Amino acid sequence: MNERVTPDGRYFVVRGRLWRRANPDLPVEKREALVSELMAARRAVKAAMKSGNTDELVPARKAVDTAKIALGERGPVWWSDGAPDLNRQKVKDSPYADWYRE
């Protein structure tokens, strides 16, 4: 995968889009537990999709969202300098455009 991390460590770039990274200030044990929860939730989404069970799909997707918010990948930003959230924005249309072109 062609993945690059922005100089400030807030985002990684995949296929020309910025994706918010997890909060680097999370304690290792907490991050590991949340990643484990996220992976379990993703497996539950996959299983629900495969089985076609929409009753299981909704809570599985909610669990993914909850884990991503706790990791800092979604929801309120984890930095405190007032910079906007550019999650999912095209890097070429962002303040990181010059850096990305280099």
Residue pairs with C-beta under 8 A, 6 or more apart in sequence:
1 14
2 14
2 15
3 12
3 13
3 14
4 12
4 13
4 100
5 11
5 12
5 13
5 21
6 12
6 13
6 18
6 96
6 99
7 99
8 79
9 21
9 24
10 20
10 21
10 79
10 83
11 18
11 19
11 20
11 21
11 86
11 87
11 96
12 18
12 19
12 21
13 19
13 91
13 96
13 100
16 90
16 91
16 92
17 88
17 89
17 90
17 91
18 86
18 87
18 88
18 89
18 90
18 91
18 94
18 96
19 73
19 87
19 88
20 72
20 73
20 74
20 77
20 85
20 87
21 72
21 73
22 31
22 34
22 71
22 72
22 73
23 71
23 72
23 78
25 78
26 34
26 71
26 72
31 71
34 67
34 70
34 71
35 67
35 71
37 63
37 66
37 67
37 70
38 64
38 67
38 68
38 71
40 63
41 60
41 61
41 63
41 64
41 66
41 67
42 64
44 56
44 59
44 60
44 63
45 57
45 60
45 61
45 64
47 56
47 60
48 54
48 56
48 57
48 60
49 57
65 74
68 74
68 75
69 75
72 78
73 87
74 87
77 83
77 85
86 94
86 95
86 96
91 97
91 100
92 100
